[in-house]
């Protein structure tokens, strides 16, 4: 039995992994899908103090209070920032890291750094209804979500705390322990081209492609579950 901690991306919550978690649990695995502070069913906690460190601590607390080790830690999109920070803080707890079309930051980088001026202006405009403390969710089509799933996703997305996107991550380098990381690149609409060219030839990474939009766990849960299981099995070899 493997242990999985699945971390969602911006504007999402643990709900986005429901289908993946169901498949993993049906095979006897232990699965945690925490919702980060201020989002999803924890959106009532939204305030202007929630930042990237808050979300990293959210996941570290799950690991601590559930007495987890040898986990397969997976992050989607913005969740790549979180799992990198978690693995840097507690590398001894991580058996393998999986990035689902996710950010792979270096020390001192923030999500904001990866965005062009036009995108930044859009986000700042979308933060105006929340006095700048949070950014309204874009429509699911922005992520290339399949039409059949768009209403479900739209009904569950919540504003993203602004500081989580602007605060730089601080890393010691411990996250880059002697293990191969898995990166799953979505080739469909709204793909994040930035990391695929860099990682596909890096021997420290096992890079896979998936023919779907950015929300892989929503539109392709069977494939995501299988990749996670393979990541767990590779640790045993």
C-alpha positions as a Python dict, from the first residue, in 0.01 Angstrom:
ca = {
    (1, 'X'): (0, 0, 0),
    (2, 'X'): (130, 343, -95),
    (3, 'X'): (59, 677, 71),
    (4, 'X'): (-38, 970, -151),
    (5, 'X'): (-70, 1338, -65),
    (6, 'X'): (-228, 1525, -357),
    (7, 'X'): (-201, 1905, -360),
    (8, 'X'): (-433, 2115, -574),
    (9, 'X'): (-358, 2427, -774),
    (10, 'X'): (-477, 2787, -758),
    (11, 'X'): (-851, 2854, -726),
    (12, 'X'): (-912, 2483, -670),
    (13, 'X'): (-949, 2266, -361),
    (14, 'X'): (-908, 1906, -255),
    (15, 'X'): (-1233, 1837, -441),
    (16, 'X'): (-1052, 1840, -777),
    (17, 'X'): (-883, 1508, -688),
    (18, 'X'): (-1207, 1328, -598),
    (19, 'X'): (-1204, 1097, -901),
    (20, 'X'): (-831, 1022, -873),
    (21, 'X'): (-854, 955, -498),
    (22, 'X'): (-1148, 721, -551),
    (23, 'X'): (-945, 514, -796),
    (24, 'X'): (-639, 500, -569),
    (25, 'X'): (-841, 403, -263),
    (26, 'X'): (-1018, 129, -453),
    (27, 'X'): (-676, -32, -492),
    (28, 'X'): (-606, -12, -121),
    (29, 'X'): (-387, 299, -114),
    (30, 'X'): (-394, 570, 153),
    (31, 'X'): (-484, 909, 2),
    (32, 'X'): (-494, 1262, 142),
    (33, 'X'): (-629, 1557, -59),
    (34, 'X'): (-591, 1861, 167),
    (35, 'X'): (-760, 2188, 78),
    (36, 'X'): (-527, 2483, 129),
    (37, 'X'): (-627, 2764, 366),
    (38, 'X'): (-871, 3014, 218),
    (39, 'X'): (-987, 2792, -68),
    (40, 'X'): (-1268, 2543, -132),
    (41, 'X'): (-1446, 2436, 186),
    (42, 'X'): (-1194, 2652, 374),
    (43, 'X'): (-1277, 2967, 177),
    (44, 'X'): (-1438, 3118, 489),
    (45, 'X'): (-1084, 3155, 627),
    (46, 'X'): (-973, 3386, 346),
    (47, 'X'): (-782, 3692, 464),
    (48, 'X'): (-495, 3913, 350),
    (49, 'X'): (-233, 3725, 556),
    (50, 'X'): (-252, 3392, 371),
    (51, 'X'): (64, 3347, 168),
    (52, 'X'): (276, 3075, 7),
    (53, 'X'): (426, 2978, 342),
    (54, 'X'): (77, 2927, 485),
    (55, 'X'): (0, 2673, 215),
    (56, 'X'): (331, 2494, 252),
    (57, 'X'): (262, 2466, 626),
    (58, 'X'): (-88, 2330, 553),
    (59, 'X'): (64, 2028, 384),
    (60, 'X'): (348, 1988, 632),
    (61, 'X'): (84, 1972, 905),
    (62, 'X'): (-104, 1696, 725),
    (63, 'X'): (218, 1495, 707),
    (64, 'X'): (297, 1559, 1075),
    (65, 'X'): (-46, 1495, 1226),
    (66, 'X'): (-118, 1190, 1010),
    (67, 'X'): (227, 1047, 1092),
    (68, 'X'): (309, 1006, 724),
    (69, 'X'): (636, 903, 566),
    (70, 'X'): (750, 753, 238),
    (71, 'X'): (474, 947, 66),
    (72, 'X'): (416, 1011, -300),
    (73, 'X'): (371, 1387, -299),
    (74, 'X'): (188, 1529, -600),
    (75, 'X'): (122, 1891, -694),
    (76, 'X'): (-88, 2035, -974),
    (77, 'X'): (-10, 2375, -1131),
    (78, 'X'): (42, 2623, -841),
    (79, 'X'): (64, 2311, -623),
    (80, 'X'): (411, 2259, -768),
    (81, 'X'): (524, 2553, -555),
    (82, 'X'): (376, 2386, -248),
    (83, 'X'): (518, 2037, -298),
    (84, 'X'): (863, 2183, -372),
    (85, 'X'): (853, 2378, -47),
    (86, 'X'): (726, 2076, 147),
    (87, 'X'): (991, 1845, 4),
    (88, 'X'): (1258, 2103, 86),
    (89, 'X'): (1140, 2127, 447),
    (90, 'X'): (1086, 1754, 505),
    (91, 'X'): (1280, 1558, 240),
    (92, 'X'): (1301, 1251, 464),
    (93, 'X'): (922, 1209, 441),
    (94, 'X'): (906, 1202, 60),
    (95, 'X'): (949, 887, -150),
    (96, 'X'): (871, 1048, -484),
    (97, 'X'): (751, 1381, -624),
    (98, 'X'): (498, 1413, -906),
    (99, 'X'): (427, 1744, -1079),
    (100, 'X'): (104, 1762, -1280),
    (101, 'X'): (155, 2040, -1535),
    (102, 'X'): (299, 2227, -1239),
    (103, 'X'): (540, 2504, -1158),
    (104, 'X'): (891, 2389, -1071),
    (105, 'X'): (1038, 2690, -891),
    (106, 'X'): (1393, 2779, -807),
    (107, 'X'): (1490, 2957, -487),
    (108, 'X'): (1359, 3313, -479),
    (109, 'X'): (1098, 3268, -752),
    (110, 'X'): (726, 3339, -730),
    (111, 'X'): (436, 3248, -958),
    (112, 'X'): (421, 3619, -1041),
    (113, 'X'): (766, 3595, -1201),
    (114, 'X'): (637, 3353, -1465),
    (115, 'X'): (357, 3582, -1581),
    (116, 'X'): (371, 3843, -1854),
    (117, 'X'): (254, 4199, -1808),
    (118, 'X'): (-84, 4137, -1969),
    (119, 'X'): (-157, 3842, -1741),
    (120, 'X'): (-52, 4042, -1436),
    (121, 'X'): (-286, 4325, -1530),
    (122, 'X'): (-571, 4078, -1566),
    (123, 'X'): (-505, 3929, -1223),
    (124, 'X'): (-483, 4270, -1058),
    (125, 'X'): (-814, 4365, -1217),
    (126, 'X'): (-967, 4039, -1094),
    (127, 'X'): (-846, 4122, -743),
    (128, 'X'): (-1030, 4454, -727),
    (129, 'X'): (-1362, 4308, -598),
    (130, 'X'): (-1167, 4160, -305),
    (131, 'X'): (-969, 4477, -221),
    (132, 'X'): (-657, 4314, -359),
    (133, 'X'): (-643, 4034, -100),
    (134, 'X'): (-767, 3764, -340),
    (135, 'X'): (-802, 3706, -714),
    (136, 'X'): (-1127, 3590, -870),
    (137, 'X'): (-1118, 3251, -1041),
    (138, 'X'): (-1099, 3246, -1422),
    (139, 'X'): (-1353, 3041, -1618),
    (140, 'X'): (-1271, 2668, -1646),
    (141, 'X'): (-1214, 2714, -2020),
    (142, 'X'): (-900, 2908, -1924),
    (143, 'X'): (-757, 2576, -1806),
    (144, 'X'): (-882, 2384, -2107),
    (145, 'X'): (-1133, 2189, -1897),
    (146, 'X'): (-1353, 1969, -2113),
    (147, 'X'): (-1703, 2114, -2167),
    (148, 'X'): (-1866, 1820, -1985),
    (149, 'X'): (-1677, 1913, -1666),
    (150, 'X'): (-1683, 2292, -1684),
    (151, 'X'): (-2003, 2351, -1484),
    (152, 'X'): (-1879, 2127, -1200),
    (153, 'X'): (-1540, 2301, -1186),
    (154, 'X'): (-1689, 2651, -1214),
    (155, 'X'): (-1923, 2580, -924),
    (156, 'X'): (-1637, 2486, -692),
    (157, 'X'): (-1354, 2728, -772),
    (158, 'X'): (-1296, 3009, -522),
    (159, 'X'): (-1078, 3323, -513),
    (160, 'X'): (-705, 3269, -469),
    (161, 'X'): (-520, 3459, -191),
    (162, 'X'): (-301, 3715, -369),
    (163, 'X'): (11, 3672, -157),
    (164, 'X'): (32, 3305, -253),
    (165, 'X'): (113, 3413, -608),
    (166, 'X'): (347, 3702, -527),
    (167, 'X'): (555, 3565, -238),
    (168, 'X'): (890, 3413, -347),
    (169, 'X'): (968, 3061, -235),
    (170, 'X'): (1276, 3005, -19),
    (171, 'X'): (1458, 2677, -71),
    (172, 'X'): (1764, 2520, 89),
    (173, 'X'): (1807, 2266, -190),
    (174, 'X'): (1699, 1965, 16),
    (175, 'X'): (1402, 1902, -217),
    (176, 'X'): (1649, 1793, -485),
    (177, 'X'): (1746, 1481, -291),
    (178, 'X'): (1868, 1174, -477),
    (179, 'X'): (1542, 1076, -642),
    (180, 'X'): (1391, 1112, -985),
    (181, 'X'): (1100, 1351, -1006),
    (182, 'X'): (805, 1293, -1237),
    (183, 'X'): (667, 1573, -1455),
    (184, 'X'): (341, 1522, -1645),
    (185, 'X'): (296, 1770, -1927),
    (186, 'X'): (-54, 1838, -2058),
    (187, 'X'): (-40, 1878, -2435),
    (188, 'X'): (-397, 2005, -2474),
    (189, 'X'): (-544, 2355, -2437),
    (190, 'X'): (-383, 2593, -2188),
    (191, 'X'): (-65, 2387, -2161),
    (192, 'X'): (223, 2535, -1961),
    (193, 'X'): (505, 2523, -2212),
    (194, 'X'): (758, 2680, -1976),
    (195, 'X'): (888, 2371, -1797),
    (196, 'X'): (850, 2092, -2051),
    (197, 'X'): (1141, 2196, -2281),
    (198, 'X'): (1372, 2238, -1983),
    (199, 'X'): (1289, 1912, -1809),
    (200, 'X'): (1241, 1663, -2092),
    (201, 'X'): (1617, 1622, -2142),
    (202, 'X'): (1710, 1638, -1773),
    (203, 'X'): (1812, 1293, -1643),
    (204, 'X'): (1684, 1385, -1295),
    (205, 'X'): (1330, 1395, -1435),
    (206, 'X'): (1094, 1138, -1577),
    (207, 'X'): (880, 1342, -1814),
    (208, 'X'): (546, 1213, -1940),
    (209, 'X'): (287, 1370, -2168),
    (210, 'X'): (-89, 1356, -2144),
    (211, 'X'): (-327, 1457, -2420),
    (212, 'X'): (-569, 1673, -2222),
    (213, 'X'): (-610, 2023, -2082),
    (214, 'X'): (-441, 2166, -1776),
    (215, 'X'): (-680, 2010, -1520),
    (216, 'X'): (-550, 1657, -1575),
    (217, 'X'): (-696, 1515, -1255),
    (218, 'X'): (-1045, 1632, -1360),
    (219, 'X'): (-1045, 1533, -1727),
    (220, 'X'): (-816, 1227, -1715),
    (221, 'X'): (-842, 1072, -1366),
    (222, 'X'): (-765, 717, -1481),
    (223, 'X'): (-440, 824, -1643),
    (224, 'X'): (-337, 1038, -1345),
    (225, 'X'): (-410, 755, -1101),
    (226, 'X'): (-201, 515, -1308),
    (227, 'X'): (92, 759, -1320),
    (228, 'X'): (78, 800, -944),
    (229, 'X'): (75, 424, -892),
    (230, 'X'): (373, 389, -1123),
    (231, 'X'): (554, 657, -924),
    (232, 'X'): (493, 454, -609),
    (233, 'X'): (605, 129, -769),
    (234, 'X'): (927, 286, -897),
    (235, 'X'): (1031, 356, -539),
    (236, 'X'): (1022, -16, -458),
    (237, 'X'): (1246, -110, -750),
}
